[in-house]
Amino acid sequence: MFRDAFLALKARGLLNEVIELPNKVLQEGAGDCIWDADRGFFWAGHGQRSTCNSLPVIESVFGQQVVGLELATDRFYHLDTCFCPLAGGRVLYYPPAFTPQSQGIIRTHVRKKDRIEATDEEAAAFCVNAVNIGRHIVMAKAPDSLRAKLQALGYSMAEVDLAPFILSGGGAYCMTLRLDRRSQVKAAMRAAE
């Protein structure tokens, strides 16, 4: 269904190409592959629905570094349910969703003062599954604790009643599909032609 939709967009001239993954490579896209504009790389989740062997494919297609994070529990089945890069270099995340090794990777790439750890209550409310636009964050209705943390750091929040959508296992970020990332490798190849 999605493949057909993207092929239709290509046929209309709205996309240049549709890239298909090799056999036995699973990558569930925006839910498990999140661009971090401040760091200039993709964070990519694997272990629940996407496979680790998708990481080099993403790097190859986009010509950008990919930092893999293994998810530890099927409760947090996609990276976007437990990890959200924020403008200014901060990251909102839920540590128990990650393996100990992946928690170490996050600590390596994100300074302590820039790590905002979500509580069990905040993660269960799907507030980490948020959309960040500059200093503004769109998310499900947040517990007071998270609202206070984010406001203290200068973020404004637009809280939306997403209760019906949360029942199906998603939040605000799940309702988006970023289409403004371009493949660096493919763009360079076209420029050279």
ROSE-4610 file (N, C-alpha, C; in Angstrom, 1 decimal, always signed):
// ROSE-4610
residu = [M/M/M/F/F/F/R/R/R/D/D/D/A/A/A/F/F/F/L/L/L/A/A/A/L/L/L/K/K/K/A/A/A/R/R/R/G/G/G/L/L/L/L/L/L/N/N/N/E/E/E/V/V/V/I/I/I/E/E/E/L/L/L/P/P/P/N/N/N/K/K/K/V/V/V/L/L/L/Q/Q/Q/E/E/E/G/G/G/A/A/A/G/G/G/D/D/D/C/C/C/I/I/I/W/W/W/D/D/D/A/A/A/D/D/D/R/R/R/G/G/G/F/F/F/F/F/F/W/W/W/A/A/A/G/G/G/H/H/H/G/G/G/Q/Q/Q/R/R/R/S/S/S/T/T/T/C/C/C/N/N/N/S/S/S/L/L/L/P/P/P/V/V/V/I/I/I/E/E/E/S/S/S/V/V/V/F/F/F/G/G/G/Q/Q/Q/Q/Q/Q/V/V/V/V/V/V/G/G/G/L/L/L/E/E/E/L/L/L/A/A/A/T/T/T/D/D/D/R/R/R/F/F/F/Y/Y/Y/H/H/H/L/L/L/D/D/D/T/T/T/C/C/C/F/F/F/C/C/C/P/P/P/L/L/L/A/A/A/G/G/G/G/G/G/R/R/R/V/V/V/L/L/L/Y/Y/Y/Y/Y/Y/P/P/P/P/P/P/A/A/A/F/F/F/T/T/T/P/P/P/Q/Q/Q/S/S/S/Q/Q/Q/G/G/G/I/I/I/I/I/I/R/R/R/T/T/T/H/H/H/V/V/V/R/R/R/K/K/K/K/K/K/D/D/D/R/R/R/I/I/I/E/E/E/A/A/A/T/T/T/D/D/D/E/E/E/E/E/E/A/A/A/A/A/A/A/A/A/F/F/F/C/C/C/V/V/V/N/N/N/A/A/A/V/V/V/N/N/N/I/I/I/G/G/G/R/R/R/H/H/H/I/I/I/V/V/V/M/M/M/A/A/A/K/K/K/A/A/A/P/P/P/D/D/D/S/S/S/L/L/L/R/R/R/A/A/A/K/K/K/L/L/L/Q/Q/Q/A/A/A/L/L/L/G/G/G/Y/Y/Y/S/S/S/M/M/M/A/A/A/E/E/E/V/V/V/D/D/D/L/L/L/A/A/A/P/P/P/F/F/F/I/I/I/L/L/L/S/S/S/G/G/G/G/G/G/G/G/G/A/A/A/Y/Y/Y/C/C/C/M/M/M/T/T/T/L/L/L/R/R/R/L/L/L/D/D/D/R/R/R/R/R/R/S/S/S/Q/Q/Q/V/V/V/K/K/K/A/A/A/A/A/A/M/M/M/R/R/R/A/A/A/A/A/A/E/E/E]
num = [1/1/1/2/2/2/3/3/3/4/4/4/5/5/5/6/6/6/7/7/7/8/8/8/9/9/9/10/10/10/11/11/11/12/12/12/13/13/13/14/14/14/15/15/15/16/16/16/17/17/17/18/18/18/19/19/19/20/20/20/21/21/21/22/22/22/23/23/23/24/24/24/25/25/25/26/26/26/27/27/27/28/28/28/29/29/29/30/30/30/31/31/31/32/32/32/33/33/33/34/34/34/35/35/35/36/36/36/37/37/37/38/38/38/39/39/39/40/40/40/41/41/41/42/42/42/43/43/43/44/44/44/45/45/45/46/46/46/47/47/47/48/48/48/49/49/49/50/50/50/51/51/51/52/52/52/53/53/53/54/54/54/55/55/55/56/56/56/57/57/57/58/58/58/59/59/59/60/60/60/61/61/61/62/62/62/63/63/63/64/64/64/65/65/65/66/66/66/67/67/67/68/68/68/69/69/69/70/70/70/71/71/71/72/72/72/73/73/73/74/74/74/75/75/75/76/76/76/77/77/77/78/78/78/79/79/79/80/80/80/81/81/81/82/82/82/83/83/83/84/84/84/85/85/85/86/86/86/87/87/87/88/88/88/89/89/89/90/90/90/91/91/91/92/92/92/93/93/93/94/94/94/95/95/95/96/96/96/97/97/97/98/98/98/99/99/99/100/100/100/101/101/101/102/102/102/103/103/103/104/104/104/105/105/105/106/106/106/107/107/107/108/108/108/109/109/109/110/110/110/111/111/111/112/112/112/113/113/113/114/114/114/115/115/115/116/116/116/117/117/117/118/118/118/119/119/119/120/120/120/121/121/121/122/122/122/123/123/123/124/124/124/125/125/125/126/126/126/127/127/127/128/128/128/129/129/129/130/130/130/131/131/131/132/132/132/133/133/133/134/134/134/135/135/135/136/136/136/137/137/137/138/138/138/139/139/139/140/140/140/141/141/141/142/142/142/143/143/143/144/144/144/145/145/145/146/146/146/147/147/147/148/148/148/149/149/149/150/150/150/151/151/151/152/152/152/153/153/153/154/154/154/155/155/155/156/156/156/157/157/157/158/158/158/159/159/159/160/160/160/161/161/161/162/162/162/163/163/163/164/164/164/165/165/165/166/166/166/167/167/167/168/168/168/169/169/169/170/170/170/171/171/171/172/172/172/173/173/173/174/174/174/175/175/175/176/176/176/177/177/177/178/178/178/179/179/179/180/180/180/181/181/181/182/182/182/183/183/183/184/184/184/185/185/185/186/186/186/187/187/187/188/188/188/189/189/189/190/190/190/191/191/191/192/192/192/193/193/193]
x = [+0.8/+0.0/+0.9/+1.8/+2.7/+3.6/+4.1/+4.9/+4.2/+2.9/+2.1/+1.9/+1.7/+1.5/+2.7/+3.9/+5.1/+5.4/+5.1/+5.3/+4.3/+3.1/+2.2/+2.8/+3.4/+4.0/+5.1/+5.9/+7.0/+6.4/+5.4/+4.8/+4.3/+3.8/+3.4/+4.5/+5.7/+6.9/+7.2/+6.5/+6.7/+7.9/+8.3/+9.5/+10.4/+11.7/+12.6/+12.8/+12.7/+12.9/+12.3/+12.1/+11.6/+12.7/+13.3/+14.3/+13.8/+14.0/+13.5/+14.7/+14.4/+15.4/+15.7/+16.9/+17.3/+16.5/+16.4/+15.8/+16.3/+15.5/+15.8/+16.4/+16.2/+16.5/+15.2/+14.9/+13.7/+14.0/+13.4/+13.5/+12.2/+11.6/+10.2/+10.2/+11.2/+11.2/+11.2/+10.3/+10.3/+10.1/+9.5/+9.3/+10.6/+11.5/+12.8/+14.0/+13.8/+15.0/+14.7/+15.3/+15.0/+16.2/+16.0/+17.1/+17.3/+18.6/+19.0/+19.7/+19.0/+19.5/+20.7/+20.7/+21.8/+23.1/+23.0/+24.2/+24.5/+23.6/+23.8/+23.9/+23.1/+23.1/+21.7/+21.5/+20.3/+20.5/+19.5/+19.4/+18.5/+18.9/+18.1/+17.8/+16.6/+16.2/+16.2/+16.5/+16.4/+16.2/+15.8/+15.6/+14.2/+13.2/+11.8/+11.2/+11.2/+10.6/+11.6/+12.6/+13.6/+14.8/+15.6/+16.8/+18.1/+19.0/+20.3/+21.0/+20.8/+21.4/+20.8/+19.8/+19.3/+20.2/+21.0/+21.8/+22.8/+23.6/+24.4/+23.7/+22.5/+21.7/+21.2/+20.8/+20.4/+21.6/+22.8/+24.0/+24.3/+24.2/+24.5/+23.5/+22.2/+21.2/+21.3/+21.4/+21.4/+22.8/+23.8/+25.2/+25.4/+24.7/+24.8/+25.1/+25.8/+26.1/+24.8/+24.8/+23.6/+24.1/+23.5/+23.8/+22.7/+23.0/+22.0/+21.8/+20.5/+20.1/+19.2/+19.6/+18.8/+17.7/+16.5/+15.3/+15.2/+14.9/+15.0/+13.7/+12.6/+11.3/+10.3/+9.4/+8.4/+7.3/+7.3/+6.4/+6.8/+8.0/+8.6/+9.1/+8.2/+8.5/+9.2/+9.1/+9.8/+10.6/+11.6/+12.5/+11.7/+10.7/+10.0/+9.1/+8.8/+8.0/+8.8/+10.1/+10.9/+12.1/+12.2/+13.4/+13.0/+13.3/+13.0/+14.1/+14.9/+15.8/+15.1/+15.6/+15.0/+15.9/+15.4/+16.2/+17.1/+18.3/+19.3/+20.2/+20.1/+21.0/+20.5/+19.3/+18.8/+18.1/+17.9/+17.2/+16.3/+15.0/+14.0/+13.9/+14.2/+14.2/+13.8/+13.4/+13.0/+14.1/+15.0/+16.2/+15.8/+14.7/+14.4/+14.0/+13.7/+13.4/+14.6/+15.8/+17.0/+17.9/+18.6/+19.6/+20.6/+21.3/+22.4/+23.5/+23.8/+24.8/+24.2/+23.0/+22.4/+22.3/+22.0/+22.0/+23.4/+24.4/+25.8/+26.1/+25.5/+25.7/+25.0/+23.9/+23.2/+24.1/+24.6/+25.4/+26.7/+27.2/+28.4/+28.1/+27.0/+26.6/+25.9/+25.3/+24.5/+25.0/+25.4/+26.0/+24.9/+25.3/+24.4/+23.4/+23.8/+22.9/+21.9/+22.1/+21.2/+20.3/+20.5/+19.6/+18.4/+17.2/+16.0/+15.4/+15.5/+15.0/+13.5/+12.7/+11.3/+11.1/+10.1/+9.7/+8.8/+8.5/+7.5/+6.2/+5.7/+4.4/+4.5/+5.5/+5.7/+5.8/+6.5/+6.6/+5.3/+4.6/+3.3/+2.3/+2.4/+1.5/+1.8/+2.8/+3.3/+3.8/+4.3/+4.8/+6.1/+6.9/+8.2/+8.0/+6.9/+6.5/+6.0/+6.9/+6.5/+7.1/+6.6/+7.0/+7.7/+8.9/+9.7/+9.9/+9.5/+9.8/+10.4/+11.7/+12.4/+12.2/+11.7/+11.5/+10.1/+9.3/+7.9/+7.8/+7.1/+6.9/+5.4/+5.0/+3.6/+3.6/+2.8/+2.7/+1.4/+1.2/+0.0/+0.0/-1.2/-1.3/-0.3/+0.5/+1.7/+1.4/+2.1/+2.0/+2.7/+2.3/+2.9/+4.4/+5.0/+6.4/+7.2/+6.7/+7.3/+7.1/+5.9/+5.6/+6.6/+6.9/+7.8/+9.2/+9.7/+11.0/+11.3/+10.3/+10.5/+10.4/+9.4/+9.3/+10.5/+11.1/+12.3/+13.5/+13.4/+14.5/+14.2/+13.0/+12.7/+11.8/+11.3/+10.4/+9.0/+8.2/+6.8/+6.1/+5.0/+4.3/+2.9/+2.5/+1.1/+0.7/-0.1/-0.6/-1.9/-2.0/-3.2/-3.8/-5.1/-5.7/-5.6/-4.7/-4.4/-4.9/-5.8/-6.2/-6.7/-7.5/-7.9/-6.7/-5.8/-4.6/-3.7/-3.5/-2.6/-3.1/-4.4/-5.0/-4.4/-4.1/-3.5/-2.0/-1.4/+0.0/+0.9/+0.4/+1.1/+0.8/+1.7/+1.5/+1.6/+2.0/+2.1/+3.0/+4.2/+5.2/+4.8/+4.0/+3.5/+2.5/+2.0/+1.1/+1.8/+3.1/+3.8/+4.6/+5.0/+6.0/+6.8/+8.1/+9.0/+9.4/+9.2/+9.5/+10.5/+11.2/+12.2/+13.6/+13.9/+15.3/+15.6/+16.8/+17.2/+18.4/+18.6/+19.7/+20.9/+21.9/+23.2/+23.9/+23.9/+24.6/+24.0/+22.7/+21.9/+22.0/+21.9/+22.0/+23.3/+24.4/+25.7/+25.9/+25.3/+25.4/+24.7/+23.5/+22.8/+23.6/+24.2/+25.0/+26.2/+26.7/+27.9/+27.6/+26.3/+25.9/+25.9]
y = [-1.2/+0.0/+1.3/+1.4/+2.6/+2.6/+1.5/+1.4/+2.0/+1.5/+2.0/+3.5/+4.0/+5.5/+6.3/+5.8/+6.5/+6.4/+5.2/+5.1/+6.0/+6.2/+7.2/+8.6/+8.9/+10.3/+10.4/+9.4/+9.4/+9.6/+8.9/+9.0/+10.4/+11.1/+12.5/+13.5/+13.0/+13.9/+14.6/+14.1/+14.7/+14.0/+12.9/+12.2/+11.8/+11.9/+11.5/+10.0/+9.3/+7.8/+7.2/+5.9/+5.1/+4.0/+4.0/+3.0/+1.9/+0.7/-0.5/-1.2/-1.7/-2.4/-3.8/-4.2/-5.6/-6.6/-7.8/-8.9/-9.0/-9.4/-9.6/-8.4/-7.2/-5.9/-5.2/-5.0/-4.3/-3.0/-2.0/-0.6/+0.1/+0.3/+0.9/+2.4/+3.0/+4.4/+5.3/+6.3/+7.5/+7.1/+6.0/+5.5/+5.0/+4.5/+3.9/+4.6/+5.7/+6.5/+7.9/+8.6/+10.0/+10.9/+11.9/+12.9/+13.8/+14.0/+14.9/+16.0/+17.1/+18.3/+18.9/+18.9/+19.5/+18.7/+17.4/+16.5/+16.2/+16.3/+16.0/+14.5/+13.7/+12.3/+11.7/+10.5/+9.8/+8.9/+8.9/+7.9/+6.8/+5.6/+4.5/+3.4/+3.1/+2.0/+0.7/-0.4/-1.7/-2.7/-3.9/-4.9/-5.3/-4.5/-4.9/-5.1/-4.1/-4.2/-4.0/-3.1/-2.9/-3.7/-4.1/-4.9/-4.1/-4.6/-3.9/-3.7/-4.7/-4.6/-3.5/-2.8/-1.6/-0.4/-0.4/+0.8/+1.2/+0.2/+0.6/+1.0/+0.4/+0.8/+2.3/+2.7/+4.1/+5.0/+4.6/+5.4/+5.6/+4.5/+4.4/+5.3/+5.2/+5.9/+7.4/+7.8/+9.2/+9.9/+9.1/+9.7/+10.4/+9.9/+10.5/+9.4/+9.8/+8.9/+8.4/+7.2/+6.6/+6.0/+6.4/+5.8/+4.9/+3.6/+2.6/+2.5/+2.4/+2.2/+1.0/+0.0/-1.2/-1.0/-1.3/-1.2/-2.5/-2.4/-3.5/-4.2/-3.5/-4.1/-3.8/-4.8/-4.6/-3.5/-3.1/-2.0/-0.8/-0.5/+0.6/+0.0/-0.2/-1.0/-0.2/+1.1/+2.0/+3.1/+3.6/+4.6/+5.8/+6.2/+7.5/+7.4/+6.2/+6.1/+6.4/+6.4/+6.5/+7.5/+8.2/+9.0/+10.2/+11.4/+12.6/+13.6/+13.8/+14.9/+16.2/+17.2/+18.5/+19.6/+20.7/+21.8/+22.2/+22.6/+23.1/+21.9/+20.8/+19.7/+18.8/+19.0/+18.2/+17.0/+16.0/+14.8/+14.4/+14.2/+13.6/+12.1/+11.3/+9.9/+9.1/+7.9/+7.0/+5.9/+6.0/+5.0/+3.6/+3.1/+1.7/+1.1/+1.9/+1.3/+0.8/+1.1/+0.8/-0.2/-1.0/-1.9/-1.1/-1.7/-1.0/-0.4/-1.2/-0.7/+0.5/+0.5/+1.7/+2.9/+2.7/+3.8/+4.4/+3.6/+4.1/+4.9/+4.5/+5.2/+6.6/+6.6/+7.9/+8.8/+8.3/+9.1/+9.6/+8.8/+9.2/+10.3/+10.3/+11.4/+12.6/+12.5/+13.6/+13.9/+15.1/+15.6/+15.4/+15.1/+14.9/+16.1/+17.3/+18.4/+18.5/+17.8/+17.8/+16.6/+15.7/+14.5/+14.7/+14.7/+14.8/+13.4/+12.8/+11.5/+11.5/+10.8/+10.7/+9.7/+10.0/+9.0/+7.9/+6.9/+5.9/+6.5/+7.4/+8.1/+8.9/+9.6/+10.5/+9.6/+8.5/+7.6/+6.9/+6.5/+5.8/+6.7/+8.0/+9.0/+9.3/+8.6/+8.9/+10.3/+10.9/+12.3/+12.4/+11.3/+11.3/+11.2/+10.7/+10.6/+12.0/+13.0/+14.4/+14.9/+16.0/+16.8/+18.0/+18.2/+19.4/+20.3/+21.6/+22.6/+23.8/+23.9/+25.0/+24.8/+25.9/+25.8/+25.3/+24.9/+24.4/+22.9/+22.3/+20.9/+20.6/+19.7/+19.3/+17.8/+17.6/+16.2/+15.9/+14.7/+14.3/+15.1/+15.1/+15.8/+15.2/+16.2/+15.8/+15.8/+14.9/+15.1/+16.4/+16.9/+18.2/+18.1/+16.9/+16.8/+17.1/+16.6/+16.8/+18.2/+18.7/+20.1/+21.1/+20.8/+21.7/+21.5/+20.3/+20.1/+20.9/+20.7/+21.4/+22.9/+23.4/+24.8/+25.4/+24.8/+25.3/+25.4/+24.6/+24.7/+25.6/+26.3/+27.3/+26.8/+25.6/+25.0/+25.4/+25.7/+25.9/+24.6/+24.3/+23.0/+23.3/+22.5/+22.5/+21.0/+20.9/+19.6/+19.3/+18.1/+17.7/+16.5/+16.4/+15.2/+14.1/+13.2/+12.1/+10.8/+10.8/+9.6/+8.5/+8.8/+7.7/+7.1/+8.0/+7.5/+6.7/+7.2/+6.5/+5.0/+4.8/+3.4/+2.5/+3.0/+2.2/+2.1/+2.8/+2.7/+3.8/+5.0/+6.0/+7.4/+8.4/+9.7/+10.7/+11.9/+13.0/+12.7/+12.2/+12.0/+10.9/+10.0/+8.9/+9.4/+10.6/+11.2/+12.0/+12.0/+12.8/+11.9/+12.4/+11.8/+12.8/+12.9/+13.9/+13.6/+14.6/+14.4/+15.4/+16.1/+17.1/+16.7/+15.4/+14.9/+14.4/+14.9/+14.4/+13.5/+12.6/+11.7/+12.5/+12.6/+13.3/+12.6/+11.3/+10.5/+10.7/+10.5/+10.6/+12.0/+13.0/+14.4/+14.7/+14.2/+14.4/+13.7/+12.5/+11.8/+12.5/+13.1/+13.8/+15.1/+15.7/+17.0/+16.7/+15.5/+15.1/+14.8/+14.5/+14.1/+15.2]
z = [+0.0/+0.0/+0.0/+0.9/+1.0/-0.3/-0.7/-1.9/-3.1/-3.2/-4.3/-4.2/-3.0/-2.8/-3.2/-2.8/-3.2/-4.7/-5.3/-6.7/-7.5/-6.9/-7.6/-7.5/-6.3/-6.2/-7.2/-7.4/-8.4/-9.8/-10.1/-11.4/-11.7/-10.6/-10.8/-10.8/-10.6/-10.6/-9.3/-8.2/-6.9/-6.1/-6.5/-6.0/-7.2/-7.0/-8.0/-8.1/-6.9/-7.0/-5.7/-5.8/-4.7/-4.5/-3.3/-3.1/-2.3/-2.7/-2.0/-1.3/-0.1/+0.7/+0.2/+0.4/+0.0/+0.8/+0.3/+1.1/+2.5/+3.4/+4.8/+5.5/+4.9/+5.6/+5.9/+7.1/+7.5/+8.2/+7.7/+8.3/+8.2/+9.4/+9.4/+9.3/+8.7/+8.3/+9.4/+9.3/+10.2/+11.7/+12.0/+13.3/+13.9/+13.1/+13.6/+13.1/+12.3/+11.8/+11.9/+12.8/+13.2/+12.9/+12.1/+11.8/+13.0/+13.4/+14.5/+13.8/+13.6/+12.9/+13.6/+14.9/+15.7/+15.6/+15.5/+15.4/+14.0/+13.0/+11.6/+11.3/+12.1/+11.7/+12.1/+11.6/+11.9/+13.2/+14.0/+15.1/+14.5/+14.6/+14.0/+15.1/+15.3/+16.2/+15.5/+16.3/+15.7/+16.9/+16.5/+17.6/+17.8/+17.5/+17.6/+16.3/+15.4/+14.1/+13.0/+13.2/+12.2/+12.5/+11.5/+11.7/+11.7/+12.5/+12.6/+11.2/+10.3/+9.0/+8.1/+8.6/+7.8/+8.0/+9.0/+9.3/+8.2/+7.7/+6.5/+5.3/+5.1/+3.9/+4.0/+5.2/+5.4/+5.2/+5.7/+5.5/+4.0/+3.3/+1.9/+1.1/+1.3/+0.6/+0.9/+2.1/+2.5/+2.6/+2.6/+2.7/+4.0/+5.1/+6.4/+7.4/+8.5/+9.6/+10.2/+10.6/+11.3/+12.7/+13.7/+15.1/+15.5/+15.6/+15.9/+17.4/+17.8/+19.1/+19.2/+20.0/+20.1/+21.2/+20.8/+21.7/+22.5/+23.8/+24.7/+25.0/+24.6/+24.9/+23.8/+23.6/+22.5/+22.9/+24.2/+24.5/+23.8/+23.6/+22.8/+21.5/+20.6/+19.4/+18.3/+18.4/+17.4/+18.2/+17.6/+18.3/+18.7/+17.8/+18.1/+19.3/+19.8/+21.0/+22.3/+22.2/+23.4/+23.2/+22.1/+21.8/+20.9/+21.3/+20.5/+20.6/+19.5/+19.5/+19.5/+20.3/+20.4/+19.9/+19.4/+19.0/+20.1/+19.8/+20.8/+21.3/+20.7/+21.0/+22.2/+22.7/+23.7/+23.1/+24.0/+23.6/+24.8/+24.4/+25.4/+25.1/+26.1/+25.9/+27.2/+27.0/+28.1/+28.2/+29.1/+29.2/+29.3/+30.0/+30.1/+28.8/+27.8/+26.4/+25.7/+26.2/+25.4/+26.2/+25.4/+26.0/+26.8/+27.7/+28.4/+27.4/+26.4/+25.4/+24.7/+24.3/+23.7/+24.6/+25.9/+26.8/+26.9/+26.8/+26.7/+25.4/+24.3/+23.1/+23.2/+23.8/+24.0/+24.8/+25.9/+26.8/+26.1/+25.2/+24.4/+23.5/+22.9/+21.9/+22.4/+23.6/+24.2/+25.6/+25.7/+27.0/+28.1/+29.3/+30.4/+30.6/+30.4/+30.6/+29.5/+28.4/+27.2/+27.2/+28.1/+28.2/+29.1/+28.6/+29.4/+29.5/+30.7/+30.9/+31.3/+30.4/+30.7/+31.8/+32.6/+33.7/+33.1/+33.9/+33.4/+33.0/+33.8/+33.6/+32.3/+32.1/+30.9/+29.6/+29.7/+28.5/+28.2/+29.3/+29.1/+28.5/+28.7/+28.1/+26.7/+26.1/+24.7/+24.5/+25.5/+25.4/+24.7/+24.8/+24.1/+22.6/+22.2/+20.7/+20.4/+20.2/+20.0/+18.7/+18.3/+17.1/+17.6/+17.2/+17.7/+16.5/+16.6/+15.6/+16.3/+16.2/+17.0/+18.5/+19.1/+20.6/+20.9/+19.9/+20.1/+20.0/+20.9/+20.9/+20.9/+20.0/+19.9/+20.4/+21.4/+22.0/+22.7/+23.1/+23.8/+25.1/+25.8/+27.0/+28.0/+28.5/+29.3/+30.8/+31.6/+33.0/+33.4/+34.6/+35.1/+35.1/+35.5/+35.6/+34.3/+33.2/+31.9/+31.5/+31.6/+31.3/+32.0/+33.3/+34.1/+33.5/+33.2/+32.7/+31.5/+30.5/+29.2/+29.3/+30.0/+30.1/+30.8/+31.8/+32.4/+31.5/+30.4/+29.4/+28.2/+28.3/+27.3/+26.2/+26.3/+25.2/+25.5/+24.5/+24.7/+24.1/+24.7/+24.3/+23.8/+22.8/+22.3/+22.6/+23.7/+24.0/+23.3/+22.8/+22.0/+22.6/+22.6/+23.1/+22.1/+22.3/+21.3/+21.9/+22.9/+23.5/+22.5/+21.5/+20.6/+19.8/+19.4/+18.7/+19.6/+20.8/+21.7/+22.0/+21.9/+22.1/+21.0/+19.8/+18.8/+18.8/+19.8/+20.1/+19.5/+19.3/+18.7/+19.3/+19.1/+19.5/+18.4/+18.8/+17.8/+16.6/+17.0/+15.9/+14.9/+15.4/+14.5/+13.5/+13.7/+12.7/+11.6/+11.6/+10.6/+9.7/+8.6/+7.7/+7.1/+7.5/+7.0/+5.6/+4.7/+3.3/+2.8/+3.7/+3.3/+3.4/+3.7/+3.7/+2.3/+1.9/+0.5/+0.7/-0.2/-0.3/-0.7/+0.1/-0.2/-1.3/-1.3/-2.3/-3.6/-3.7/-4.9/-5.5/-4.6/-5.1/-5.7/-5.1/-5.6/-6.9/-7.1/-8.3/-9.4/-9.1/-10.2/-10.6/-9.6/-9.8/-10.7/-10.6/-11.4/-12.8/-13.1/-14.4/-15.4]
